[in-house]
Amino acid sequence: MTRIPPALATERLEAAVHAARRTIRRAALAVDTAVFTPGADWQARIEDVVRAGTVLEQAEAELAVAEVAA
C-alpha cells in the first residue's frame, strides 16, 4: 500500500475544496439562469447547489483533519 505524504494529501484536499467552490458557483449561476428561463427546471438546479454544498462541507472537513494531522 502506497502512503501519500501529508503535504501532498493536503494539497490535493485544497484542490478538492477549490473545485467544490467552483461547482457551487456554477450551480448557483444555473439557478439564476433557470429562474428567468420559461419552462426550466429551477428546482433541480437548486438541488444541484445543495449537493455541491454537501460536497464542499465534506472536502473542508477532510482538509481540516489533514491539516491537524500534518
C-alpha positions in Angstrom: 0.0 0.0 0.0 1.4 3.4 -1.0 1.4 6.1 1.6 0.7 9.6 0.4 2.9 12.3 2.1 0.9 14.7 4.3 1.9 17.7 2.3 0.6 16.1 -1.0 -2.6 15.0 0.7 -3.2 18.5 2.0 -2.5 19.9 -1.5 -5.0 17.5 -3.1 -7.6 18.3 -0.5 -7.2 22.0 -1.0 -7.7 21.5 -4.7 -10.9 19.5 -3.9 -12.2 22.4 -1.8 -11.5 24.9 -4.6 -13.2 22.6 -7.1 -16.2 22.3 -4.9 -16.4 26.0 -4.5 -16.3 26.4 -8.3 -19.1 23.8 -8.7 -21.3 25.8 -6.2 -20.7 29.0 -8.2 -21.6 27.3 -11.5 -24.7 25.6 -9.9 -25.8 29.0 -8.5 -25.4 30.6 -11.9 -27.5 27.8 -13.3 -30.3 28.5 -10.8 -30.2 32.2 -11.7 -30.5 31.3 -15.4 -33.2 28.7 -14.8 -35.4 31.2 -12.8 -35.6 33.5 -15.8 -36.0 30.8 -18.4 -39.6 29.8 -19.1 -40.0 26.0 -18.6 -36.7 25.5 -17.0 -36.4 23.1 -14.0 -35.1 25.5 -11.4 -35.9 23.2 -8.5 -33.4 20.6 -9.9 -30.8 23.4 -10.2 -31.4 24.3 -6.5 -30.9 20.6 -5.6 -27.6 20.7 -7.5 -26.5 23.7 -5.3 -27.4 21.7 -2.2 -25.5 18.7 -3.3 -22.5 20.8 -4.2 -22.7 22.4 -0.7 -22.6 18.9 0.9 -19.5 18.0 -1.2 -17.9 21.3 -0.1 -18.6 20.6 3.6 -17.1 17.1 3.3 -14.0 18.4 1.5 -13.5 21.1 4.1 -13.8 18.6 6.9 -11.3 16.3 5.3 -8.9 19.2 4.8 -9.2 20.2 8.4 -8.4 16.7 9.5 -5.4 16.5 7.2 -4.1 19.9 8.4 -4.4 18.8 12.1 -2.6 15.5 11.3 0.2 17.3 9.4 
